[in-house]
């Protein structure tokens, strides 16, 4: 569960880059630029949106084994 908490911000940045896709018009957005914009526009905790779903998945998979 600690790993999920650590990876979540990186996964959020990856998703934002993927969602930009062709809308970036040939400009490749760096992960640092995306993270900066995300924090500036939505706040630091926006990096952790969706964490509850990831943690729930971990709890469910750990309880089944």
C-alpha positions as CSV (number, residue, x, y, z in Angstrom):
1,X,0.0,0.0,0.0
2,X,3.0,2.3,0.5
3,X,4.1,1.6,-3.0
4,X,0.6,2.7,-4.3
5,X,0.9,5.9,-2.4
6,X,4.3,6.6,-3.8
7,X,3.4,5.7,-7.4
8,X,0.1,7.6,-7.5
9,X,1.5,11.1,-8.4
10,X,3.6,9.6,-11.2
11,X,0.6,7.7,-12.5
12,X,-1.5,10.9,-12.4
13,X,1.1,12.8,-14.4
14,X,1.3,9.9,-17.0
15,X,-2.4,10.0,-17.4
16,X,-2.5,13.7,-17.9
17,X,0.2,13.4,-20.6
18,X,-1.8,10.6,-22.3
19,X,-5.0,12.7,-22.2
20,X,-3.3,15.6,-23.8
21,X,-2.3,13.4,-26.7
22,X,-2.6,15.0,-30.1
23,X,-4.1,18.2,-28.5
24,X,-0.5,19.3,-27.7
25,X,0.0,19.9,-31.5
26,X,3.4,18.3,-31.7
27,X,4.7,19.7,-28.5
28,X,5.8,16.9,-26.1
29,X,4.9,18.0,-22.6
30,X,7.6,17.1,-20.0
31,X,6.4,15.3,-16.9
32,X,7.9,18.2,-14.8
33,X,5.9,20.8,-16.8
34,X,2.7,18.7,-16.4
35,X,3.3,18.3,-12.7
36,X,3.9,22.0,-12.3
37,X,0.7,23.0,-14.1
38,X,-1.3,20.4,-12.2
39,X,0.0,21.7,-8.8
40,X,-0.5,25.3,-9.9
41,X,-4.0,24.9,-11.2
42,X,-5.4,22.3,-8.9
43,X,-3.2,22.2,-5.8
44,X,-0.7,19.6,-4.5
45,X,-3.3,17.1,-3.5
46,X,-4.5,16.8,-7.1
47,X,-1.5,14.5,-7.6
48,X,-3.3,12.0,-5.3
49,X,-6.7,12.0,-7.0
50,X,-7.8,8.4,-7.4
51,X,-5.6,7.2,-4.5
52,X,-8.6,5.7,-2.7
53,X,-9.4,3.4,-5.7
54,X,-5.8,2.2,-5.9
55,X,-5.7,1.5,-2.2
56,X,-9.0,-0.3,-2.3
57,X,-7.7,-2.5,-5.1
58,X,-4.6,-3.3,-3.0
59,X,-6.7,-4.2,0.1
60,X,-9.0,-6.4,-2.0
61,X,-6.1,-8.2,-3.6
62,X,-4.3,-8.7,-0.3
63,X,-7.3,-10.0,1.4
64,X,-8.0,-12.6,-1.3
65,X,-4.6,-14.2,-0.9
